[in-house]
Every structure is written in structure tokens, then in C-alpha cells.
Amino acid sequence: MKTLLINPPSPYLSNDAAYPPMGLMYVAAAIERAGDSAEILDLAGTENWPAELDQSRYDGFDLVGITCVTPNIEMVREIINYTPPEIPVMVGGAHPTHLPLETIAYTGCDFVIRGEAEIIIPEVLKNFRHSNKTVYGMEPVTVSDIPKPARHLVDLHRYAPGGDIATPVYTSRGCNFGCRFCSKLAGITYREIPLKQIVDEVCECRDAYGFRKIVFGDDNIAMNPKRLTELLTMLKPLDISFRLNQDARHNKQERFDLAWESGCTDISFGIESGSQRMLNAMNKQITVSRNAEAIRMTQNAGMEAKAYFMVNYPEETEESVKETLRFAEDTRPDKWMVSSFAPLPGSYAYTHAKELGILSMSNNWSDYYLVGKDGQFKPCFTTKYLTYEKQVELHDMMVNGLKEILV
């Protein structure tokens, strides 16, 4: 049996081909381990994507799988319209995980997979011909049981995450923190992929694919600081460079120093806001001073610090934006990016919209992206204070202020 796995384009992004489709690569590896074959068709960065979906493109395939995040569900629906009706279509990813029945009804797919697919996929392959508008999965997988992603099915050198000649590796899944804007696709149970497997993957990327830089894609690789220290020690003799993403809960200068010595060039932090009131509203469970300390320690160790900021979370005001700009002026991160809050399905903000003062939400899922081309966004909700016009005003105030400060 053969499955075609499709990554849709995301035309709202400046570069939707920055990262390879790692989710599909994990699923493909699980399909191959089950004794079947898979192919990945990545339509990211393809303007004339319908030309890639000629009917002959589906020859020999028994099943089509498409990954779907909230803002590209319309694109998924269009792709399904190109799929021969005799071939069943499954849809997985963030949006169907949280809105499975709505996804089936809207896209016309045959069934959806919720959450992580690696363990459930053998059952899907056995039963899909008998499935009729079925929902599979949702239990978190035991990550030590999953195979390495099928890197051989994509051209890894097509992608440049963050503009670097690099490739991603993931060391964990899940997060047990409760940030209210996060949709938590991988669940709230934090699980660690064995470090030996991580090192094997890094060596494979270096030796088999020629990458000297790795992007560790975990949202928070410092969730277990002792484990991070062990990983950094294991990476030190491998003669590579890498990037990390983490929060500021476990700052220790010696760990930042070790990261630099092991090849780390930069660390990204989810700072979100320079306003403690806003951090509390988001349930970030962090302080402004702790975030500032993380940036300082990173730079003291010789690395660059990147700050991810968020604007327009409910309760945002001109004063809280000014606090964030003062934070940027005081800490001076080397790189930065601003996303605009959207109440994504699966997030606390989505399920508790009324509690947060959200009065309305767009019925067009294409509006639900955080940062688009040239930093643009579409307001997709309102509160009494955060009208569409006010959100544009605060977003521009944040972005233009950061441009002036962090030149």
C-alpha cells in the first residue's frame, strides 16, 4: 500500500518553505516501519501548486494524507477537490486535532487523525477503506517508540530555517506549562526522546546530509535543565553549531557558557511582553526580570539572543506596549519578531473567550495567523478595547518602535 502525504502551501507567510514538513516526515517513517510505502509532496513555496496535482500525480496511491494548521484549512479543502474521489483522504495537524468534526464537514475529507499519528497510523492503514467520517487518535505517544523522521523523502537542502544552511532536529514533545495563547498540539504531557537517538540524528544530518548546523525545534528545550546540560555535553565533541529555543525559567550562566562551548550560536526566547501585567494575563508563569536575565546571560556567553514578542493579547494597552518597548531598549536582543495574538482552536483563549473579554471572533479561519508577509496580520477577534482598528494601531506601535530601538 502507498500513501501520498501532502504539505499545503501557506501563502500568508513570507517563506512557507523555511522548514521541512517534519510532522509528515515522522508519519512517513511510521508508515514505512509498518511495512508500507509513503511519498511526501511539499507544496510550500509553490505558487502554481494546482499544476502539481494533475490526476496522474495520484497514480499508484491508495491513500492521501494532508497536514492542516488553522489558517490554511481553506487550502486543504482546495487540495481535496483535486484528489480523485476514489482515493480516501485523511487530514491531521493542529486544526483537525481540536476541531475534528468541523474539519470533516468543511473539507470533505474522509477521516481525521487527532494529535500525534505515529502509533495510530498502522491501525489507520489497516482500516481506512472501511472508515466513514471517522476520528482517530489523541493519546500522546511514547516518544521512545517512534522512528526517526524520514529525511530521505524530502530535499532537506531546499529549506533554510531562519535563513541558515541548517536542518531541524526535535528532542521532546509536549509542554506542561499553561500559556493561555498556546494550542498545544503535542499535548500537556512533556516527553523526552532518548538522548542517544538525538545524537544519532544529529550525526546523520551531519554525515549523511552534510549539515554543519542544527536547529533544535523544541519550543522549550530547557524544560528539563539537567537533561539539557547532558545534551550539550554530548554535542560538544561533534563539531557542529546549533540554535536553541527555550524559556527563561532555568537561567544559569554556566549552562549558557556550556551551550556556547558546545557550538550554540543563538537562543530564541518567548518573551511575549515587557509588561508583568500582560505576562500574568497570559499565564506565562515568568517575570520580566527573569526574561531580561536570560537575554543578558545569553549575550554574556557570546551568543545572540532572539526575542519573540506578542502584541494584542486581551488586556493589551498602549501602556503595556510602551513597557515592552522599554524592555527592548533595556535588554537589546540581537534579533526579534512580533506576532499578533489569535485565539487559536485548542488554546485556553479560544475555549474561554468570554472570560477573557473576547466579544467576537472571525468566521474565516484564513485570518488566524500570527505573523504574515512583511510582518502583517489580520485582526480576527475583538474585545471592548481591542477593536480591529486599535489592534492595527498597537501592532504598528510595537513593530515601528522596535525598529527604531533595535537598529
C-alpha positions in Angstrom: 0.0 0.0 0.0 1.2 3.5 -0.8 0.3 6.8 0.8 0.8 10.3 -0.6 1.4 12.9 2.2 0.9 16.5 1.2 2.1 19.7 2.9 -0.1 22.5 1.7 1.2 26.0 0.8 0.8 28.8 3.3 0.6 31.9 1.1 0.1 34.2 4.1 3.8 33.5 5.1 6.8 35.3 3.8 8.5 32.0 3.3 6.4 28.9 3.9 9.3 26.7 2.8 11.7 27.8 5.6 11.3 24.5 7.4 10.8 20.9 6.1 7.5 19.2 6.9 8.8 17.4 9.9 5.3 16.2 11.0 4.8 14.4 7.7 8.3 13.0 7.9 7.6 11.4 11.2 4.3 10.0 9.9 6.1 8.7 6.8 8.7 6.9 8.9 5.9 5.2 10.9 4.2 4.1 7.6 7.5 2.7 6.4 8.0 0.9 9.7 4.6 -0.7 9.3 5.8 -2.2 6.0 4.1 0.2 3.6 5.5 3.0 1.5 5.0 6.7 1.6 5.8 9.8 -0.5 5.9 13.4 0.6 4.7 16.2 -1.7 5.6 19.5 -0.2 3.7 22.3 -1.9 5.2 25.0 0.3 6.8 27.8 -1.7 4.9 26.6 -4.8 2.8 29.4 -6.4 1.2 27.3 -9.1 0.5 24.4 -6.8 -2.5 23.1 -8.8 -0.1 22.2 -11.6 1.5 19.7 -9.1 -1.8 18.0 -8.6 -2.6 16.6 -12.1 -4.7 13.5 -11.9 -1.7 11.4 -12.9 0.1 12.6 -9.8 -2.1 10.3 -7.8 -1.4 7.2 -9.9 -0.4 4.2 -7.7 -1.5 5.8 -4.4 -4.1 4.2 -2.1 -4.4 6.9 0.4 -3.8 10.7 0.7 -2.9 12.4 3.9 -2.8 16.2 4.3 -1.5 18.2 7.3 -3.5 21.2 8.4 -3.0 24.2 10.6 -5.9 26.6 11.2 -5.1 29.4 8.7 -4.6 27.0 5.8 -7.7 24.9 6.1 -9.2 26.6 3.0 -6.1 25.5 1.1 -6.6 21.9 2.4 -10.2 22.0 1.2 -9.0 23.1 -2.3 -6.4 20.3 -2.4 -9.0 17.7 -1.6 -11.1 19.0 -4.5 -8.2 18.0 -6.8 -8.0 14.5 -5.3 -9.6 11.7 -7.2 -12.8 10.8 -5.4 -11.9 7.1 -5.3 -8.9 7.8 -3.1 -9.7 8.3 0.6 -8.2 11.4 2.3 -7.1 11.8 5.9 -6.3 15.1 7.5 -4.1 15.7 10.5 -2.4 18.5 12.3 -3.4 21.3 14.7 -6.8 22.3 13.4 -8.4 18.8 13.0 -6.9 17.8 16.4 -9.0 20.4 18.1 -12.0 20.7 15.7 -12.2 17.2 14.1 -15.9 17.0 13.1 -15.8 20.6 11.8 -12.8 19.7 9.7 -14.5 16.7 8.2 -17.6 18.7 7.4 -15.7 21.7 6.0 -13.0 20.0 3.9 -14.9 16.9 2.8 -12.1 14.6 3.9 -12.9 11.0 4.8 -11.4 11.0 8.3 -9.1 12.9 10.6 -6.2 12.0 12.9 -6.1 13.9 16.2 -2.8 14.6 17.9 0.3 12.6 17.1 -0.1 10.0 14.4 2.9 7.7 14.7 1.4 5.0 16.9 -2.1 5.0 15.5 -1.1 5.0 11.8 -0.8 1.2 11.5 -4.4 0.9 12.6 -5.4 3.6 10.1 -3.7 1.8 7.3 -5.5 -1.4 8.1 -8.9 0.1 8.4 -9.1 3.2 6.3 -11.1 1.6 3.5 -13.8 0.8 6.0 -13.7 4.2 7.8 -16.5 6.6 7.1 -16.1 10.0 8.6 -14.1 8.6 11.5 -11.9 10.3 14.0 -8.7 8.5 15.1 -6.2 9.0 17.9 -5.5 11.7 20.5 -3.5 9.8 23.1 0.1 11.1 23.5 2.6 8.7 22.0 5.6 7.2 23.9 8.3 9.1 22.1 10.9 6.4 22.7 8.7 4.2 20.4 8.6 6.5 17.4 11.1 6.1 14.5 13.4 8.9 13.3 11.8 11.2 10.7 12.0 10.0 7.1 14.5 12.6 6.0 15.3 10.7 2.8 11.8 11.6 1.4 12.5 15.3 1.1 15.2 17.5 -0.3 16.5 18.9 3.0 18.7 21.4 1.3 15.7 23.1 -0.2 14.9 24.7 3.2 16.7 27.4 5.2 15.3 27.8 8.7 15.9 31.3 9.9 17.9 31.9 6.7 20.6 29.4 7.8 22.0 26.4 6.0 20.7 24.2 8.7 18.1 21.4 9.4 15.8 20.8 12.3 16.0 18.1 15.0 13.4 17.7 17.8 14.4 16.3 21.2 11.0 16.3 23.0 7.2 16.7 22.7 4.6 18.3 24.8 4.6 21.1 27.4 3.1 21.1 30.9 3.0 24.9 31.2 -0.3 26.7 30.8 0.3 29.7 28.5 -3.2 30.7 27.5 -2.5 31.6 23.9 -1.0 28.1 23.0 -3.0 25.4 21.2 -0.7 22.6 22.5 -0.8 20.3 19.5 1.5 17.8 21.2 -0.4 17.9 24.5 0.4 18.9 28.0 2.5 15.8 28.8 6.2 16.5 28.4 8.1 13.6 26.9 11.8 13.2 26.1 13.2 11.5 23.1 16.2 9.4 24.3 19.4 11.4 24.0 21.2 8.7 22.2 18.6 8.9 19.4 19.0 12.7 19.3 22.8 12.4 18.9 22.3 9.7 16.2 20.0 12.0 14.3 22.5 14.9 14.6 25.3 12.7 13.3 23.1 11.5 10.5 22.3 15.1 9.5 26.0 15.9 9.6 27.4 12.8 7.9 24.7 11.7 5.5 23.2 15.1 4.6 26.2 17.4 5.0 24.7 19.8 7.6 27.0 21.5 10.0 24.3 23.5 11.7 21.2 22.1 13.6 18.1 23.9 14.6 16.7 22.3 17.7 13.0 22.8 17.1 11.6 22.2 20.6 9.5 25.1 21.8 11.3 24.8 25.2 14.4 22.6 25.1 15.2 23.7 28.7 12.1 22.2 30.2 14.4 19.7 31.9 17.6 21.7 32.6 19.6 18.7 33.8 18.8 16.9 30.5 19.8 20.0 28.5 23.1 20.0 30.3 23.6 16.3 29.4 22.7 17.0 25.7 25.0 20.0 25.5 27.8 17.9 26.9 27.1 15.1 24.3 27.1 17.7 21.4 30.3 19.3 22.4 32.7 16.9 20.5 30.5 16.7 17.4 32.0 19.8 15.7 28.6 21.3 14.8 26.8 24.6 15.5 23.2 24.9 16.6 20.3 27.1 17.7 18.0 26.6 20.7 14.5 27.7 21.7 13.7 27.9 25.4 12.1 29.9 28.1 13.8 31.8 31.0 12.7 29.7 34.0 16.1 27.9 34.5 18.7 30.6 33.9 22.3 29.6 34.9 25.3 31.3 33.4 27.3 28.1 33.5 24.7 26.4 31.3 24.7 29.3 28.8 28.5 29.1 28.8 28.3 25.4 28.1 25.9 25.9 25.3 28.4 28.3 23.6 31.3 25.9 24.2 29.2 23.1 22.6 28.5 25.1 19.4 25.4 27.1 20.1 25.3 30.4 18.2 21.9 31.8 19.3 19.0 31.2 21.6 15.4 32.3 21.0 13.1 33.2 23.9 9.4 33.5 24.1 9.5 36.9 25.8 6.0 37.9 24.7 5.8 41.2 26.7 7.8 43.6 28.8 4.7 44.1 30.9 4.3 41.9 34.0 0.6 42.5 33.9 0.4 41.1 30.4 2.7 38.1 31.3 0.3 37.3 34.2 -2.7 37.7 31.9 -1.1 35.1 29.5 -0.3 32.8 32.5 3.3 32.7 31.3 4.5 32.0 34.9 7.6 34.1 34.3 8.8 37.5 35.3 10.0 40.4 33.2 13.3 40.4 35.2 13.8 36.7 34.5 13.4 37.3 30.8 15.8 40.1 30.9 18.3 37.9 32.7 18.1 35.2 30.1 18.9 37.7 27.3 21.8 39.1 29.3 23.3 35.7 30.1 23.0 34.5 26.5 24.9 37.5 25.3 27.4 37.3 28.1 28.2 33.8 26.9 29.0 35.0 23.4 25.7 34.0 21.7 23.0 36.0 20.1 19.6 36.3 21.8 16.3 36.5 19.8 13.2 37.8 21.4 9.7 36.7 20.3 7.2 39.4 21.2 3.4 39.2 21.1 1.0 42.1 20.7 -2.8 42.4 21.1 -3.4 39.7 23.7 -6.6 40.6 25.6 -5.8 43.4 28.1 -3.1 44.9 25.8 -3.0 48.7 26.0 -0.7 51.5 24.8 1.0 51.5 28.2 1.8 47.7 28.0 3.2 48.2 24.5 5.4 51.0 25.9 6.6 48.7 28.6 7.6 46.1 26.0 9.5 48.8 24.1 11.3 49.9 27.3 12.2 46.2 27.9 13.6 46.0 24.4 15.6 49.2 24.9 17.0 47.9 28.2 17.9 44.4 27.1 18.6 45.0 23.4 18.1 41.5 22.0 20.1 40.8 18.8 17.1 39.6 16.9 13.4 39.9 17.3 10.0 39.1 15.8 6.5 40.3 16.6 3.4 38.0 16.3 -0.1 39.2 16.8 -2.3 37.2 19.1 -5.1 35.0 17.6 -7.4 32.8 19.7 -6.4 29.5 18.0 -8.6 26.4 18.5 -7.3 24.4 21.3 -6.0 27.3 23.3 -7.4 28.5 26.6 -8.1 31.8 24.9 -10.3 30.0 22.4 -12.3 27.9 24.9 -12.6 30.7 27.5 -13.1 33.6 25.1 -15.9 35.2 27.1 -13.9 35.1 30.3 -11.1 37.0 28.5 -13.5 39.6 27.3 -13.4 38.5 23.6 -16.7 39.7 22.1 -16.4 38.4 18.6 -14.2 36.0 16.5 -13.8 35.9 12.7 -15.6 33.0 11.0 -12.8 33.0 8.4 -10.1 30.6 9.5 -7.7 32.2 7.0 -7.5 35.2 9.3 -6.0 33.2 12.2 -2.2 33.5 11.5 0.2 35.2 13.9 2.7 36.8 11.6 2.5 37.1 7.8 4.4 38.6 4.9 6.4 41.6 5.9 5.1 41.2 9.5 1.4 41.8 8.5 -1.6 40.2 10.2 -5.4 40.2 10.1 -7.3 41.0 13.3 -9.5 38.1 13.9 -11.2 39.0 17.2 -12.4 42.0 19.2 -12.7 43.0 22.8 -14.3 46.2 24.1 -11.0 47.9 23.8 -9.2 45.9 21.1 -11.2 46.8 18.1 -9.8 45.9 14.7 -8.5 49.5 14.3 -6.9 49.5 17.8 -5.2 46.2 17.1 -3.6 47.6 13.9 -2.6 50.7 15.9 -0.9 48.8 18.7 0.7 46.3 16.3 2.3 49.2 14.3 3.3 50.9 17.5 5.1 47.8 18.6 6.8 47.0 15.3 7.8 50.6 14.5 9.1 51.1 18.0 11.2 48.0 17.9 12.6 49.0 14.5 13.7 52.4 16.0 15.2 50.9 19.1 16.9 47.7 17.8 18.7 49.1 14.7 
